[in-house]
Amino acid sequence: MKKVLFTTLYLLSISLSAQFLKQSDFSVIEDGIIIKNPLTGGLNSCQLSNIDLNNDGKQDIFVFERVGDRVLCFLNNNDGIGSDFDFSQEYSDNFPNLNKWAILIDFNYDGKEDIFTYNGSYVKVYKNTSQNENLSFEIEKQALISDLGPIESAIIISEVDIPSFVDVDGDQDIDILTFKQSGGYVEYHQNQSQELFGNSDSLIFKLKTDCWGNFYEGLNTYDLNTCNEDAIFNPIQPRNTSLHSGSSSLALDIDGDFDMDFILGDVSFNNLNLLINGGDSQNANMVLVNQQFPIGYGSIINAEINSFPAAFYVDINNDEAKDLVVSPNTENNSENFESIMVFLNTSENQNLSFEFSQNNFLQDNTLDFGSGAYPSTIDYNNDGLKDLIIGNYSYFNNNEPTSQLALLRNIGSQNEPNFEVIDRDFGGLSNIALDNILNTTVKGLFPTFGDLDNDGDIDMILGDSNGKIHYFKNYANVNQNAIFILEHINFFDIDVGQHSAPFLYDINDDELFDLVIGQLDGSITFFENTGTADNPIFNTFIENFGGISVNNNESLYGFSTPFVYEEDNEINILIGSESGSIYHYVSVNKDLSLNFELVSDDFQSIGKGKNTALLFDDFTNDGKRDMFLGMQSGGLFFLKNDSISTNTDIYNDKLSVKTYPNPLSNILNISTDVQSQISIYSNTGQLVLKKKVQGVSSIDTSSLVPSFYLMHIQQNSFSEWRKIIKI
C-alpha cells in the first residue's frame, strides 16, 4: 500500500470500474448573496438564441460558449416580464457537439428552433425533432449547397465569422448573408424553397449576388456603391486577394421599411456598426453607416465590447419583443464578468429602439474565476471540512491581467458540501512579484498542498505560466487558519518551460512528497524528493515521465494538469488537457522508468470546455471520489459519484488492535500482540505520522492540529482503516 493516500479512502476502497460521475450542484454564497447558477463553467464569449426547451410556451435561452465549444441552457422562470433564468444541465446535454458558432433558427416554420452550426468551413444543420418535453435533434444537412452559376458548391463560412440566417426577401424561407472569404463583400444566398415548392421545408440555395448591399467593409471603414453593374461576380476568381479576417453580422429591419439593415462587428474594432439599407428587400443598397450603434436608436451608450463584438436578437425579459445582446466573438482577451451586454427593446412602433440594461447578463448569477480555474482542496480552518483553493490564469484587467487564488470555505457538512467565497485574492498573490527577473507578478497560478517540513500542517507549492514553481510555508499556529508565507521563489530552480501545473505525491513509496509537473507540451516531468521529511530536495528529475502525452495532435500544445491518487494498491494519474478531455494512466508504481498504461483518453466521457484542470476527491463522505472540473472559461463543474460500490468493507476481524481514547488530546494509546504499522493521514490525505508498534504503546500527537484523521493499521497482509478525532 502506498504511503500517501487521499481522504476518499475512508472505510471503503473505491472501484473505478463502478464509478459514475454525474453533474451535480451545490449552493455558493458570495458577499452574503446566494449565487443562483454557480456551476455553469463560466461565461465569456457567448452566442445567444431563443428556444422553448421544455414546451411550456415560454422562450428559454440557448447559449453557445465559444471558449471550449460548450452549450448552456437556461430555463425561463418568468410568468410576467423579467429575466429570471435557471441553468439546466439536463437540456444542455441534449444538444449535439457543436463547434465555433451555433445559431438557432426555425427554418421550416414549425415552431421549433433548428441548429445552424460550423462544420469545417461549411454549414451543418440539425432539425429539431422534439416531442413535448423531450428535446432532440437529427442531422438535416452536413453542408448547405448553393448554385453559384457555373457550379454548385458548399457555402463556405469561416470559423471566425458569424453569418446571418434570415428571410432577406420576405418570402418566408431562410436565406443566408455571409462575408466572402476573399474580402469585405457580402454574399447573398437566396433560399429557393418557396420558389420551387411553395413552402419553407427545404434548404436549397442560389447565389443571388456576391455584393449584397452594394458596399465593401475594410478595417473599420466602408466603401459604399462599390458593385459593378453585373452584380454577380465570378465565384471562382476572387476580386480581392486579402483573406477575410473575421466579422459578425446580424440582419434586422431597424427602421421598419421591410428590408434588411445590417449590424456588423469585426475583429478590427470593438463596437458595433449599423449599415442602413436605402434599397429594398430585393435589391439592398447601403446608404448610411452608424459606427456608434445603438446610439441614435434609443441608447445613450454604444455597444462597445473589449474585442470583436457580435450581436444577437433574443427576447431576454419575456415580453415577446426581441432585445439586442452583444458578446465577444473571440476565444481570448474577453472580459470575465461583463461580456454579455443587453439593450432592451423599447420600440412602440416598427422603428426599433434599444435601451441599455446591463453588461453582465447571466454572468451576474454564476461563479467565475476569470480565465482558467485550477481547483485544489485543503482544510484551511481545521473544522474537518474540505475547503477549496482555486487558482487561475488571470482576471481580465485591460493590459494588466492579474492571477490570484480564491478561497472557498466549506459551510456545508461532511455529506453535503456548500461553499462561501471568502477571498478572491487569498494570500495577496496579486501583489507578490514571483517573477524576480522582471520584478513583476506572474500569471497562471496553479496550487498543490502537502506537509513539506514535517511540522504537522500543510504547505503550498505554486506553479506559474513561466514554468517555475514557488514554495509557501504554512506559519499558522495550532487551531489557526492557514497562513502561507513565501519561502522560496523559483524553488530549486525548477523550470518546465511554460505552464507549470504541479502536484505533490509520494510516487516512489519512500514517505516523501515528490513532484509531478504538467507542462505546455502535454507531457509530465517527475521530480524525485531526495531530501528528508522536514527538508525536501528536488534536484533529480525524469522528463516525459511515463510516456504521458495529452497533446491532441491538433495543436503544438497539451497543457497537462495532473491529479495523482491511489486505487487498489496502484497509483493512477488523471490529467486534464487543452482539448478538454481527461486522460487516465495506470501502472505508475511498477517501474518509474517505463511508460505507463493509457486506460482512456476520455475518462468517463466527461471532458468539458478547454484547458481543463481537475480535483478528484470524496466531498460527500461516501467512500467514492467526486470531481471538480475547472476550465479556461473560468468556471467550475461538480460531478458527484453516484455509483454503487462493488467492494466490501475493509474492516477486518483478523486484526486485534485496541486504540484509545477517541476523541484524543495529545496521546494515542495502542495495544496489539502483533507488530503493526500505524499510519495517520490528515483529512486532506497527507501522511502526518507513522510508527511501528507492538504490545502497549503510546503515540505523541501533540504536533497535530485539532481535526479528524484517518488511521491505517497494517498487520502482515491484513489492514484496517479507523477514524480518529484530535481535540
ABEGO torsion letter per residue (X at the ends): XBABBBAABBABBBBAAABBBBBBBBBBBBGGBBBABABAGEBABBBBBBBBAAGAGBBBBBBBBABGGBBBBBBBABABBEBBBBBBAAAAAABBBBBGBBBBBBAAGAGBBBBBBBBGGBBBBBBBABBEABBBBBBABABBBBBAGABBBBBBBBAABBBBBBBAAGAGBBBBBBBBAAEABBBBBBBAAAAAAGBAABBBBBBABABBGGBBBBBGBBBBGABBAAGBBBAABBABABBBAEBBBBBBBAAGAGBBBBBBBBAABABBBBBBBABBAABBBBABBBAAOABGAGBABBBBBABGBBBBBBBAAGAGBBBBBBBBBBABGBBAABABBBBBBABABABBBBBBABAABGAAABBBAEBEBBBBBBBAAGAGBBBBBBBBABBBBEABBBBBBBBBBBABBAABBBBBBABABBGGAAABBABAAAGBBBBGBBBBBBBAAGAGBBBBBBBBAAGBBBBBBBABBBGBBBBBBBABBGBGGBBAGBGBBBBBBBAAGAGBBBBBBBBAAGBBBBBBBABBAABBBBABBBBGBGGBBABAGABABAGBBBBBBBBGGBBBBBBBBAAGBBBBBBGAAABAABBBBBABABBGGABBEBGBBBBBBBAAGAGBBBBBBBBAAGBBBBBBBABBBABBBABBAABBBBBOBOBBBABBBBBBABBBBBBBBBAAGBBABBBBBBEBBBBBAAABBBEBBBBBBBBEABBBBBBBBBX
